[in-house]
């Protein structure tokens, strides 16, 4: 073997890396396992004392993705070097987000040819953040001017100080007023898809396994963090996390490291955004406790939207849907004055997410009824 590349990072970046290095054709991991099962086991692997006793297939490139490890048994992870070596003469081996056991076993035998690479996450400078703040004023995140300002001040501080430590922001306030949308805008600014962790859907046992690791086939926090496209991580509904799991975040927020039974990940430059429905900072401190409360850099309150802000949301939703339908359909919706009805009843809406769905459903109910009437006529 000439080269082993251990790549930590997103699938997008890993694909860019192998493309940049001219890897156009390769043998996938599952094909490697199939060949191993057919050839090595057929020859009784217990009797094979040396690799040289087996006729090897010459393979130029093998590429193994993070998801591949989730598709195999623990036996494959434990016996990874044998499965790779026995029966194969591999020239170049590229691996995304290898589990700890795979890394250690390769380092024992091939330390001199291993190259460690990782995603080069975008890091904004102070001027970039000023420009980003100015674009937020005209974004689809309506209102929440104070929240936008405090968020960007936190990003600015992190960019200037360069402390190699995570920035932890807590968004609190009512549901459906723009917390998640602002997090998505930040992730887009940092050049990638938002990594979103949702604890409210997990019972205690499921959350425990997700955080501390289970079998390789199960999702885990460490694996999700390793695969992130940006350094922006949203932990949604942080107030729903079981208090018994809070201690996991101490080292993560303090030192920028996280490790479970299968993976180790560097999150030292991450921006963690924790969303919650807390009412005030006193409530936050009481529920989370001082150890977590003290590790949050900035607590940022989101407010109920004003009537004028909700009216602007309605205008933006209609504008967005109008871009996707025909001019004829737009005239049909205008004819029933649907937008005016929403603007006149703006006081009854508080949740942007629900408002979005109400408008979508009403528009397409009108369009569908129109099509049915035409068919009947």
MIKE-923253 format. One record per atom (N, C-alpha, C): residue in one letter; x, y, z. Coordinates in pm, whole numbers, plus 32768, in hexadecimal, padded with zeros to 4 digits. Layout:
MIKE-923253
AXYZ ...
//
This chain:
MIKE-923253
X80547F898000 X800080008000 X8058807D8000 X803280DE7FAB X808381577FA0 X805481C87FFC X7FCE81D2800C X7F9A82478053 X7F1582278095 X7F0482598111 X7E8482558157 X7E6182E38180 X7DEC83128158 X7DBD83968180 X7D48838681E1 X7D5983B7825A X7CEE83B882BE X7CB5844582C1 X7C3D8452828C X7C0084D6827B X7B8F84E882E0 X7B99854F8332 X7B2D85728390 X7AE185EA835B X7A5F85D88345 X7A1086498315 X7997861F82C7 X795C867E827E X78DE86678237 X78F3861481B9 X788885D6818D X788B85898111 X78AA85E3809B X7873865D809E X788B86BC8032 X792086DB8024 X796286F48094 X79F087138092 X7A458698806E X7A198625809E X7A6185A9807E X7A5B858D7FE9 X79E5859F7FAD X79D7858C7F1C X7A2E85EE7ECF X7A35866A7F00 X7A8986CF7EBF X7B1D86A77EC7 X7B44866F7F39 X7BCF86477F4D X7BF685D77EEC X7BA3856E7EE4 X7BC984FD7E8D X7BC285257DF9 X7B6785807DD8 X7B6085B17D4E X7BDC86037D2D X7C0686587D89 X7C7C86AC7D77 X7CFA86577D63 X7CFC85E27DA0 X7D72858B7D97 X7D6285207D2B X7D06853A7CD0 X7CFC84E87C57 X7CC3845D7C6A X7C7484497CD5 X7C3983C57CEC X7BB183C27CA5 X7BB383927C2A X7B37838D7BDA X7AF383057BE4 X7B42829D7BEA X7B0A82167BF8 X7B4381D67C76 X7AED818F7CBF X7B1A81507D3B X7AC380D87D5C X7AF680857DB4 X7AAB80137DE7 X7A6B803A7E6B X79E6802E7E77 X79A480517EF5 X79BC7FE77F60 X79A5800C7FDC X79C17FB6804E X796E7F358049 X78F07F408022 X78987ECB8020 X78CA7E627FBB X79037E917F4E X793C7E347EED X79B77DF07F27 X7A037E3A7F74 X7A787E027FB7 X7A507D928018 X79E57DAB8063 X79B47D4780C3 X79807CCD8079 X79397CE5800A X79057C737FBC X79777C1B7F8A X79E07C5A7F56 X7A537C0E7F26 X7A997BC47F98 X7AA17C06800B X7ADF7BC88081 X7A927B4B80A8 X7A0D7B5780AE X79BA7AE580D6 X79C77A718074 X79CA7A917FF4 X79D17A287F8F X7A5A79E57F8C X7AC07A367F8F X7B477A007F78 X7B8C79CE7FF6 X7B8D7A22805F X7BD879FE80D6 X7B9179938127 X7B1179A7813F X7AC97943818E X7ABF78BE8145 X7AB778C680C3 X7AB278498076 X7B3277F98084 X7BA0783F80A3 X7C2177FC80B3 X7C4477E38146 X7BE077F4819F X7BF377DC822D X7C5B783D8266 X7C2C78B3828F X7C87791B82BE X7CD778F08337 X7CA478948385 X7CF0786983FB X7D70782283D5 X7D7277F0835A X7DEA77A8832D X7E4B780382E5 X7E21788082CE X7E7878DE8286 X7ECD792882EC X7F4B790382F5 X7FA3793F8359 X7FE879BC8326 X7FF979C382A3 X803A7A38826B X7FEE7A6681F0 X7FEF7AEC81DC X7FA77B25816B X7FD97AEC80E8 X80577AD080E0 X80927AA18063 X805C7A1D8033 X801979D2808C X7FE579508063 X7F64795D8011 X7F2E79D4800B X7EB179E87FC1 X7ECE7A3B7F44 X7E977A127ED6 X7EA77A617E5B X7E577AE17E69 X7E987B507E5A X7E567BD07E73 X7E247C117DF3 X7DB17C587E00 X7D7F7CA87D92 X7DC27D307D96 X7DF17D5D7D24 X7E2E7DE27D1D X7DBF7E4A7D0E X7DBB7EAA7D6B X7D567F147D69 X7D9E7F9A7D78 X7D827FF57D1C X7DC680767D23 X7D9080CD7D94 X7D0B80DC7D99 X7CCF81357DFD X7C5A80F27E45 X7C5581047EC7 X7BE180DD7F18 X7BB281597F62 X7B3081757F59 X7AF681E87F9E X7A8B81B67FFF X7A9881DE807D X7A3981B480E3 X79FA82308122 X79748235811B X792B82A68154 X78FF828981E3 X78E382F3822B X78B582E682B6 X783B828C82C0 X77DC829C8262 X7762824B8265 X777D81B78253 X77EC81958212 X780D810881FD X782380C18282 X785C810682E3 X787580C88364 X77F380AA83AE X778C80F7838F X770A80DF83CF X76C380668393 X76F780348323 X76B57FC582DD X76F67F3D82F8 X775D7F3C834C X77A67EBF8362 X779E7E9583F5 X77BF7E1A840F X77BB7DE58497 X78377E0E84E5 X78317DFB8568 X78A57E1885BE X791D7DC38598 X79037D4B8564 X79707CF2853A X79C67D3584CD X79847D7C8472 X79CC7DBE8406 X7A247E2F843E X79F07E79849F X7A3D7EE584DC X7AB67EAC8525 X7AA07E438572 X7B0C7E0785C1 X7B777DCB8569 X7B4F7D8F84FA X7BAD7D4A84A2 X7BCC7D9A8424 X7BC07E1D842D X7BD07E7383B9 X7C547E5C836F X7CC77E5A83B2 X7D457E488367 X7D497DC58319 X7D157D598354 X7D147CD9830F X7CBC7CDC8293 X7C487D1A82A3 X7BEA7D1F8232 X7C247D7381C1 X7C6C7DDC81E4 X7CA97E32817F X7D227DF0813F X7D747DB08192 X7DF47D7B8160 X7DE57CF3811D X7DA37C968162 X7D9D7C0D812C X7D517C0980A8 X7D927BDA8044 X7D517BC97FC2 X7D557C457F6A X7D907CB47F9B X7D917D2E7F4C X7E1A7D707F4F X7E427DA17EE0 X7EBD7DEF7ED7 X7E937E7E7EB3 X7E757ECC7F19 X7E3D7F527F06 X7EAD7FB97EFE X7EA2800F7E9B X7F0780787E8B X7EE780F17EE1 X7E6A81217EDA X7E4281997F25 X7DBD817F7F6D X7DB981A17FEC X7D42818D803E X7D1582148078 X7C98823A805A X7C6182BA8089 X7BEA829C80E4 X7BED82D1815F X7B8582B381C0 X7B4F833481FD X7ACB834381FB X7A8983B5823C X7A59838C82C7 X7A7E83DA832A X7A4E83CB83B4 X7A5A833C83E7 X7AD3830983E8 X7AEB82818417 X7AD2827884AE X7A8F820D84DC X7A7F81F7856C X7B0781E985B0 X7B0B82008631 X7B8A81FC867B X7BD281778669 X7B898109866F X7BC980858664 X7C0B807185DD X7BCB80A58575 X7C05809B84EF X7C8380EF84E7 X7C7D8169851C X7CF481C0851A X7D6981808563 X7D4E814F85DB X7DBA8117862C X7DF8809D85E9 X7DA5804885B1 X7DDA7FCE8573 X7E2E7FEE84F8 X7E08805584AC X7E57807D8438 X7ED980C08462 X7ED3810E84CE X7F4C815284FD X7FB680F0852D X7F8A807F8563 X7FE9801A8593 X803B7FE28520 X7FFA7FC884AE X803E7F87843D X80717FE783D3 X802F805A83C3 X804D80AF834F X806981408375 X809A815683EA X80AB81E0841A X80FE823783BB X815F81FC8378 X81BA82498323 X817B827882A0 X8108823D8279 X80CB826681FA X804382AA820F X801E82C2828C X7F9D830182A9 X7FA78399829E X7F4483D38258 X7F3684648251 X7EB1848A8290 X7EB684E182F4 X7E3B85108335 X7E0F859382F6 X7D94859482C5 X7D5C860C8288 X7CD3862882C6 X7CA386A382B7 X7C2186C582F1 X7BDE873682A1 X7B5E874982BA X7B1587B7827B X7B51883B82A5 X7B6088948244 X7B948919825F X7B1C8977826C X7AE5897F82E5 X7A6B89CC82F9 X7A858A6282EC X7A258AA382AE X7A308B34829B X7A2D8B7B8323 X7A8A8BD78337 X7A8E8C2883B0 X7A878CBA8388 X7A1D8CFC83B0 X7A088D878389 X7A638DE483D7 X7A8F8E4F8396 X7AD78EB783DF X7A758F23840B X7AA68F838455 X7A4E8FE88491 X7A03903A8427 X7A45905983B8 X7A0490A7834E X79959057830A X79AD8FD682F9 X79468F8082BE X78C88F808313 X78D98F808395 X78678F7A83F0 X78198FFD83EF X785F906C83E2 X781A90ED83D4 X77C390EC8356 X77FA90BB82E8 X77AD90B3826B X77359055827A X774C8FE582BE X76E08F8582D5 X766F8FC58326 X76929010838D X762D905383DE X75D990B28389 X761990F8832F X75CF915582D8 X7570910B827A X75979094824C X753D904681F4 X74C6900E8243 X74D98FF582C4 X746C8FBF8315 X73F5901E831E X7411909E8312 X73A69101831D X733E90F182AF X736890BB823C X730C90A881CB X72F1901581AE X730B8FBF8211 X72F98F3081FB X72698F068217 X724D8E848203 X71C78E52821F X71B08E3882B3 X72148E578307 X72008E538398 X71C78EDA83BF X71448EDD83D2 X70FE8F5B83E8 X71078F83847C X711F90048494 X71259035851D X71A290038565 X71978FF585EA X72028FC08640 X7285900C862B X727C908F8621 X72F490DF8606 X735A90D38677 X732C90D186F2 X738890C68763 X73CC903E8764 X73818FD58741 X73BA8F4D873B X74248F4486CE X74098F80865C X74698F8085EE X74EA8FC98618 X74D8903A865B X754C908A8683 X75A0904086EA X755F90048750 X75AA8FBD87B8 X75EF8F40877F X75AC8EFF8722 X75E98E8A86E1 X76698EB38698 X765F8F1B8648 X76D38F4585F9 X77428F7D8652 X771B8FB986C3 X77818FE88722 X77CF8F71875B X77878F028774 X77C98E8987A3 X78268E4F873A X77F98E4C86BD X784C8E1B8650 X78C78E74863E X78B28EF7864C X791E8F59863F X79888F4386AB X795A8F328726 X79B78F198796 X7A0A8E9B877D X79C68E33874F X7A0C8DB58736 X7A738DC386C7 X7A518E108660 X7AAD8E2585EF X7B278E758618 X7B148ED7866F X7B828F2E8698 X7BDE8EE786FC X7BA48EA4875F X7BF58E6787C9 X7C3C8DE7879D X7BFD8D9C8740 X7C388D1F870D X7C6D8CC7877F X7C158CA587DB X7C3D8C5B8852 X7C418BC3883F X7C1F8B9487C8 X7C1D8B0487AE X7BC38ABD8812 X7B508AFB882A X7AEE8AC88889 X7A638AE0884E X7A058A828864 X79808A958829 X793C8B15885B X78EA8B4E8805 X78918BBB882B X78088B7D8845 X77CE8B9888B9 X774D8B5C88DE X76E58BCA88EF X767F8BC8889A X76138C2A889F X75918BE188C3 X75448C1A891D X74C18BE2893F X74548C3F890E X74018C0E88B1 X738C8C598883 X73158C2E88D8 X72D08C8C8915 X725B8C678965 X71E68CC38944 X716F8C8F895C X70F68CDA893D X708D8C7F88FF X701D8CB688D1 X6FAF8C65889C X6FD38C1C881B X6F878BB587FB X6F9F8B688780 X6F748BB68705 X6FB48B958695 X6F878BC98615 X6F9C8C5D8600 X70088C96863B X70208D268628 X70A78D4185E5 X70EA8CD685B3 X71628CED8562 X71E48CB68598 X71E18C6B8605 X725E8C39863F X72A68BDA85DF X725E8B7885AC X729C8B178551 X72C28B5884CD X726F8BB4849C X728D8BF7841E X730F8C488428 X73248C88849A X739F8CD584AB X74188C7884B0 X74078C0584F2 X74758BA384F7 X74978B73846A X74328B5E8417 X744A8B32838D X74948B9D833E X74708C1C8355 X74B58C8A8311 X75488C8E8337 X75648C7883B6 X75EF8C7A83E5 X763D8C0883A4 X76018B9183A0 X76458B1E8364 X765F8B3482D0 X75FE8B71828B X76108B9081FD X76828BF381EB X768C8C548244 X76FA8CB58240 X77818C6E8253 X77818C0782A7 X77FD8BBB82BD X780F8B4C8256 X77C18B5381E9 X77DA8B04816F X77B58A718179 X77408A5481AD X771589C981AC X769089B381F0 X7665893781EB X75E6890E8227 X75F1890B82BF X758789388302 X758489398393 X757F88AB83CB X75D2888F842F X75C988118479 X7565882684E9 X74FA87D984E4 X748B87EE8543 X747A8772859A X74888784861D X74798717867E X73F6872C86C8 X73A086C586C7 X731A86D18701 X730C866D8774 X7311869F87EF X730786478864 X7277862F8890 X721C8687886D X7194867C88A1 X714D85FF886E X717D85C687FF X7140854F87C6 X717384CF8807 X71D784DC885E X72148465889A X71E98453892A X71CB83D6894F X71B883B589DB X724283A98A1A X724783A18A9E X72C783A48AE6 X7328833A8AB6 X72F882BD8AA3 X735082508A7A X7387826789EF X733282988995 X735D82B4890C X73C48325890A X73AA838D8959 X740683FE8960 X748C83D3899A X7489837C89FE X7503834A8A3D X755A830289D6 X751C82A98988 X7566825E8922 X759782BA88B4 X7546831E8890 X756D837C8827 X75E883CD8852 X75ED83F588CF X765C844788FF X76D983F5891A X76C98382895D X773F83378988 X776A82CC8924 X771882B688BD X773B82558856 X76FD81CE886F X76DE818A8802 X76A28105880A X76E980B087A1 X76A2805C875A X76E0801386EC X76FB80748679 X7754804B861D X777880A385AE X770380BD854F X769F80698555 X762C807C84FD X75CA80E4852E X75DC811385A7 X757F817485E1 X75B7820285D5 X755E826485C4 X758C82F085C0 X75CA83178646 X762483768642 X766183A786BE X7684843A86AF X768C847E8720 X76AF850C871F X773A852286E5 X779A84CE870D X782384DE86DC X782A84CD8645 X77E4846B8610 X77E78453857F X77A684C78533 X773884FB856B X76F6856D852B X775085E9852D X779785FC859B X77F2866F85A5 X7869865F8547 X789C85E6853A X790A85CD84DD X78E185EC844E X786485D1842C X783485DE83A1 X780086698382 X780B86C783DD X77D0874C83C9 X780F87948351 X77C087E4830D X77F08831829A X782988B982C3 X77F988EC8334 X782E896B8367 X784A895A83FB X788089C28436 X789789C284C6 X781E89F48513 X77AA89FE84D1 X77308A2B8514 X76DA89B18535 X76C0899F85B7 X7673892B85E6 X75FC895C8637 X75858938860B X750A895C8652 X74DE88E786AA X74D788FE872C X749C889B8787 X741188CE87A9 X73B088948764 X732788C5876A X72E2889887EB X729488F48826 X724988D888A1 X72A488A1890E X730C88EC892B X736E88C48990 X732E88B58A19 X72BF88FB8A31 X727A88EF8AB1 X723988678AC4 X723188188A57 X71F687918A61 X725F87268A7C X72DF874B8A7B X734986EA8A98 X734086BF8B2A X734D863D8B42 X7349860A8BCB X73BF86468C1A X73A4867C8C92 X741186B48CE5 X748386528D00 X746585D08CFB X74CD856B8D14 X7537856B8CA7 X751A85AE8C36 X757885AF8BC5 X75C686328BBA X75A786928C10 X75E887158C05 X7680870D8C12 X76B086AF8C65 X774286A98C7C X7790868B8BFD X774D86508B99 X778F86348B19 X77BD86B58AD7 X7771871F8AEC X778D879C8AA7 X77F987EF8AED X781F87CA8B67 X788488188BAE X7908881B8B60 X793E87A48B41 X79BD879D8AF9 X79AE87D38A6B X793B87B68A2D X792487E389A4 X7928887C899B X78E588BF89F9 X78DF895189F6 X795F89908A2C X79A2894C8A8A X7A1C89838AC7 X7A9789718A70 X7AAA88F58A40 X7B2888D189FE X7B1B88B68969 X7AA088B08938 X7A8D889A88A9 X7AAD880D887C X7A9A87AB88D6 X7AB0871E88B3 X7A3686CD88DD X7A1B8666888F X79B0860A88B3 X79D8857E8887 X79BE851D88DD X79E5849388BF X797D843388F6 X795383D388A2 X78FD836788D2 X794982E488C2 X7904827388C8 X794A81F288C4 X798481D4883A X7952821887D2 X797E81F9874A X79CE82688706 X79B582E5872A X79EF835486DF X7A2483C0873D X7A84840B8709 X7AB68483874D X7AB084F686EB X7A7F856A8717 X7A6B85D986BA X7A99865D86F7 X7AD586AF86A3 X7B02873586CA X7A94879A86A7 X7A6087DF870C X79F9884686F4 X7A2888CC872D X7AAB88DF872F X7AE589538771 X7ABC89D88732 X7A9B89D986B2 X7A748A568671 X79E08A5A864C X79938A02868B X790489FB866C X78B68A6F86AB X78488A8F866B X77E68AEC86A0 X776C8A9986C5 X77558A858745 X76E28A388774 X766E8A99878F X75FE8A7F874D X75868ACF8765 X751F8A7487A8 X74FC8A958823 X749C8A46886F X74168A8F886C X73AD8A4E883B X732B8A90883B X72D78A5A88AE X727E8AAE88E0 X722C8A878953 X71B18AE08959 X71538ABB89B1 X70DB8B0B89C5 X70D88B4D8A4F X714E8B628A88 X71558BA68B0A X711B8C338AFE X70EB8C688B71 X70B08CED8B71 X71148D5A8B94 X71758D398BEC X71D58D9C8C1A X72538D578C4C X72B98DA58C6B X73398D6B8C94 X73318D278D1D X72DB8D588D74 X72C98D168DF6 X72948C898DE1 X72338C7C8D88 X71FB8BF98D66 X72648B9C8D2A X72BB8BD48CD6 X73288B878C99 X73858B4F8D04 X73AF8BA68D61 X740C8B7D8DCA X73D08B128E24 X734F8B208E42 X730C8AC18E9C X73028A378E5D X72E18A328DDD X72CB89B28D9A X735089708D71 X73A989BC8D36 X742689838D05 X748D896F8D74 X748889C38DDB X74ED89BD8E45 X75658A138E21 X75AE8A3C8E87 X761D8A9A8E72 X768D8A638E19 X76B489E18E24 X772289B08DD0 X770C89C48D3A X769189AB8D0B X767489C38C7C X765E8A588C63 X76128A988CBB X75F38B278CAC X76738B798C9B X76DA8B588CEB X77578BA58CE8 X77A98B8B8C6B X778C8B1C8C25 X77D88AFC8BAC X77988B348B2D X77268B718B3A X76E38BB28AC8 X77188C408ABB X77528C608A49 X77918CE38A37 X772A8D548A37 X76BD8D4089ED X76578DA989E3 X75CC8D6C89E1 X75748DA38A36 X74E68D7B8A35 X749A8DE489E5 X74548DBA897D X74188E18891F X73818E028919 X73378E69893D X72A58E5F8943 X72648E7D88BC X72058E288896 X71B38E3E881F X71278E67884D X70F28ECD880F X70728F05883B X70008EDF87DC X6F858EEA880F X6F108EDD87B8 X6F178F46874A X6EEF8F2286D2 X6EF48F828663 X6E838FE8866F X6EA090638647 X6E3A90CC8647 X6DDB90B785D2 X6D6E910185D3 X6D0C90F88566 X6D4D911C84E1 X6DA0918484E1 X6DE391AF8466 X6E4491438434 X6E8A91038491 X6EE99099846C X6EA0901F8435 X6E2F8FFB8473 X6DE08F898441 X6DA78FA783B6 X6D809025839F X6D4F904B831A X6DBD903A82B1 X6E37905E82D7 X6EA8904E827C X6EC28FB98261 X6EB48F6482C8 X6EC48ED382B6 X6E5E8EA08251 X6DE18ECD825F X6D778EA28202 X6D9A8ECB8173 X6DC98F468161 X6DF08F7680DC X6E5F8F1D80A2 X6EC28EFB80F5 X6F338EAA80C6 X6F078E1C80A3 X6EAA8DE380EF X6E7B8D5B80D3 X6E318D57804D X6DDA8DB88039 X6D928DBE7FB9 X6DF48DD37F45 X6E548E2C7F59 X6EB68E467EF1 X6F048DC87ECD X6F298D7B7F32 X6F758CFF7F1D X6F248C997ECF X6EA48C897EF2 X6E4F8C277EAD X6E2E8C577E1F X6E1A8CD87E0E X6DFB8D0E7D8A X6E6A8CF27D24 X6EE58CE97D54 X6F558CCC7CFB X6F4D8C3F7CC1 X6F008BE97D00 X6EFB8B5B7CDA X6E7B8B367C8F X6E208B957C7F X6DA38B767C38 X6D948BD17BBF X6D3A8BAE7B68 X6D298BF97AEA X6CE68C817B03 X6CF48CD87AA0 X6CB38D5C7AA8 X6C1B8D4C7AB2 X6BE58CEC7A6A X6B558CD17A6F X6B288CAB7AFC X6B788C577B3D X6B568C2E7BC6 X6B658CA37C27 X6BC78CF87C0E X6BD88D6D7C64 X6B5D8DC77C5C X6B298DDB7BE4 X6AB28E2E7BD1 X6A398DEF7C17 X6A348D6B7C14 X69C68D247C56 X69C98D3C7CED X6A3F8D357D28 X6A4D8D4D7DB8 X6A2E8DDF7DD9 X6A5E8E397D85 X6A418EC77D9B X69AA8EE17D94 X69688E967D3C X68D88EA97D28 X68868E897DA4 X68B28E2C7DF3 X68688E0A7E6E X689B8E5A7EE7 X68FC8EB57ECC X69328F0F7F33 X69648EC47FAE X69A88E557F96 X69D88E008004 X6A3F8E4A805B X6A9C8E918017 X6B028ED88064 X6AC58F4380BE X6A628F8C808A X6A228FF480DA X69DC8FBA8153 X69A38F438144 X695F8F0381B5 X69C28EE18224 X6A388EB581FC X6A9F8E998260 X6AD18F1882A2 X6AE68F818251 X6B178FFF8289 X6AB2903D82E9 X6A32902A82CE X69CA905F8326 X69BF901183A8 X69EC8F9183A6 X69E18F3C841D X6A678F22845E X6AC78F788445 X6B518F61846F X6B5F8F4F8506 X6B078F8C8554 X6B138F8885E6 X6B058EFC8620 X6AC48EA185D8 X6AAB8E1C8612 X6B228DBE8600 X6B868DE885B3 X6BF98D918597 X6C728DBA85EC X6CB48D588625 X6D2C8D6F8674 X6DA38D1D8641 X6D868CA98607 X6DEE8C4A85DF X6E048C518548 X6E7A8C7A851E X6E988C898490 X6E8C8C038447 X6EBA8B998488 X6EB98B158448 X6E2A8AEB8427 X6DCE8B018485 X6D428ADE846C X6D068B398402 X6D298BB78407 X6CF68C1883A5 X6D1D8BEF8319 X6D988BC5830A X6DCA8B978288 X6D758B248252 X6D588AC382A8 X6D0A8A4E827D X6C798A73825F X6C3F8ACC82B1 X6BB58AF78299 X6BA88B36820F X6C048B9181F0 X6BFD8BD88170 X6C118B7880FB X6C768B228106 X6C8E8ABE809C X6C128A6B8082 X6BD78A3680ED X6B6189E080DF X6AEB8A2B80A2 X6AD68AA580CF X6A658AF48099 X6A798B128005 X6AF28B377FDF X6B0D8B547F52 X6AF38ADA7EFB X6B268A687F25 X6B1989F27ECF X6A8E89B17ED8 X6A4589CC7F40 X69B889A37F43 X696889F17EDD X69858A737ED3 X69428AC87E6F X69648A987DE2 X69E48A7E7DC9 X6A0F8A527D44 X69D689C97D21 X69D389717D82 X699E88EA7D6A X690888EF7D4C X68BE893E7D9B X682E894D7D83 X681489847CF7 X686889E07CCC X68598A1B7C47 X686A89B17BDA X68CD89597BEC X68E688EF7B89 X6872888C7B85 X6839886E7BF8 X67C888127BFD X6750884E7BB5 X673788CF7BCD X66C689137B8C X66D689127AF4 X675389287AC5 X676C89287A35 X6750889F79F8 X677688377A3E X676187AF7A0D X66CD878B7A07 X668387BD7A69 X65F287A17A6A X65AA87E979F9 X65E2885F79D7 X65A288AD796C X65CE887978E2 
//
